[in-house]
Amino acid sequence: MKRVLFAAIAATAILAVPIIASLVRSDRSGPEMVAAPAQRLIAGPRTSASFLYCEFNNFADQTPFVGFYFRVEGIPSALAVSLLFQRERDGSQTNFGGQDGPSPQWAFDGSSSPPAIHAPEGDMQINLYGYDPREPGKIWFEAGLRSIRYKNLGGRCRQGGGA
């Protein structure tokens, strides 16, 4: 009886390992363009930095066409949004900040519906459907890119924790 019980427990454990590993992997990894896993934040007024990653797909393709990674700082009524990198479909990436100069500051407009961030040159806008800067974000939410270069693309964003 003890051998049967031990064998049943061992078989269950062996079968559960791949399932648990896939759940952990799916929670920590996103599409191939995500630079780092999102971390859980404490909800409420935000004064420390968080990160916002947005990726946009071509119409019929599920592969990200372009991705943007932002550092978001401040409180919800006055957010500072800095572009850290922009990654293209071919894998090329343009990094901002550091030795090459400051990161471009995008303007956050929380009064519009939906909230949006605007590029400094005015040639790009990202609409953030369902975005709440006070909420942590392991969940992707819908976004739309309005751009002269990329045209209008649908996509999604995820907000991650910061320092």
C-alpha positions in Angstrom: 0.0 0.0 0.0 2.8 2.4 0.9 4.6 1.6 -2.4 1.5 2.3 -4.4 0.9 5.6 -2.6 4.6 6.6 -3.0 4.5 5.7 -6.7 1.3 7.8 -7.2 2.9 10.8 -5.5 6.1 10.5 -7.5 4.2 10.2 -10.8 2.1 13.3 -9.9 5.2 15.2 -9.1 7.0 14.2 -12.3 3.9 15.2 -14.4 3.5 18.5 -12.5 7.1 19.8 -13.1 6.7 20.6 -16.8 3.3 22.2 -16.2 4.7 24.4 -13.4 7.8 25.3 -15.4 5.7 26.4 -18.4 3.5 28.6 -16.1 6.6 30.2 -14.6 8.2 30.6 -18.0 5.0 32.2 -19.5 4.7 34.6 -16.6 8.3 35.7 -16.9 8.6 35.8 -20.6 6.7 37.7 -23.2 7.1 38.1 -26.8 10.6 37.9 -28.1 11.0 41.7 -28.0 10.5 42.1 -24.3 13.8 43.3 -22.8 13.2 42.3 -19.1 10.4 40.6 -17.2 7.9 42.9 -15.5 8.0 43.1 -11.8 5.1 43.7 -9.4 4.7 47.2 -8.1 2.9 48.6 -5.1 -0.3 50.4 -6.3 -0.8 54.0 -5.3 0.8 57.3 -6.1 4.0 56.6 -7.9 7.1 58.6 -7.3 9.7 56.0 -8.3 10.3 54.9 -11.8 8.4 52.2 -13.6 8.8 50.9 -17.2 6.3 50.8 -20.0 6.9 48.4 -22.9 4.8 48.7 -26.1 4.9 46.6 -29.2 3.0 47.0 -32.4 2.2 44.4 -35.1 1.6 44.7 -38.8 -2.0 44.0 -39.7 -2.0 40.2 -40.3 1.3 39.4 -38.6 1.7 38.5 -34.9 5.4 39.2 -34.9 6.1 42.7 -33.4 6.8 45.2 -36.1 8.3 47.9 -33.8 8.7 48.1 -30.0 9.3 51.0 -27.6 10.6 50.8 -24.0 10.0 53.7 -21.8 11.0 54.8 -18.3 8.0 56.4 -16.5 8.6 58.6 -13.4 6.5 60.9 -11.3 3.0 61.0 -10.0 0.0 60.2 -12.3 -0.9 63.8 -12.8 2.6 64.7 -13.9 4.4 61.8 -15.5 7.8 62.1 -17.2 8.1 59.5 -20.0 11.6 58.8 -21.4 12.3 56.6 -24.4 15.1 54.1 -23.5 15.1 52.1 -26.7 13.3 51.4 -29.9 13.5 48.0 -31.5 12.6 47.2 -35.1 11.3 44.0 -36.6 14.7 43.1 -38.1 16.2 43.1 -34.5 18.0 46.3 -34.9 17.7 48.5 -31.8 18.3 52.2 -31.2 19.3 52.9 -27.6 18.8 56.3 -26.0 20.4 58.0 -23.0 23.8 57.2 -21.6 26.9 58.4 -23.5 25.0 59.2 -26.6 22.9 61.9 -25.0 19.7 62.2 -23.0 16.6 60.0 -23.7 13.9 61.7 -25.7 11.1 63.0 -23.4 7.7 62.0 -24.6 4.7 63.9 -23.3 2.0 62.1 -21.3 -1.6 63.3 -21.8 -3.8 61.7 -19.2 -6.7 64.0 -19.9 -7.4 62.6 -23.4 -9.5 59.6 -23.9 -7.7 57.2 -24.2 -4.5 58.5 -22.4 -1.7 58.9 -24.8 2.0 59.6 -25.0 3.4 61.9 -27.7 6.9 61.9 -29.3 8.8 65.1 -28.9 8.8 65.7 -32.7 5.0 65.2 -32.8 5.3 62.5 -35.5 4.2 59.6 -33.2 1.5 59.1 -30.7 0.8 55.9 -28.6 -2.8 55.6 -27.4 -3.0 53.6 -24.2 -6.4 51.9 -23.8 -7.0 50.8 -20.3 -3.7 52.3 -18.9 -3.6 53.4 -15.3 -0.2 54.6 -14.2 -1.0 53.8 -10.6 -1.6 50.1 -11.3 1.1 47.4 -11.6 1.1 45.6 -14.8 1.8 42.0 -15.5 -1.2 42.1 -17.9 -0.9 43.4 -21.4 -3.4 46.1 -22.4 -4.4 47.4 -25.8 -2.5 50.2 -27.5 -2.5 51.9 -30.8 0.5 53.6 -32.7 -0.4 56.6 -34.7 2.7 57.5 -36.8 3.8 59.0 -40.0 6.6 56.4 -40.4 4.7 53.3 -39.2 1.2 54.4 -40.2 -1.5 53.2 -37.8 -0.7 50.0 -36.0 -2.5 48.1 -33.4 -0.5 46.6 -30.5 -0.2 46.2 -26.8 1.7 47.5 -23.8 2.7 46.2 -20.4 3.8 48.2 -17.4 6.6 46.8 -15.3 8.1 47.6 -11.9 11.1 49.8 -11.4 13.5 51.1 -9.0 
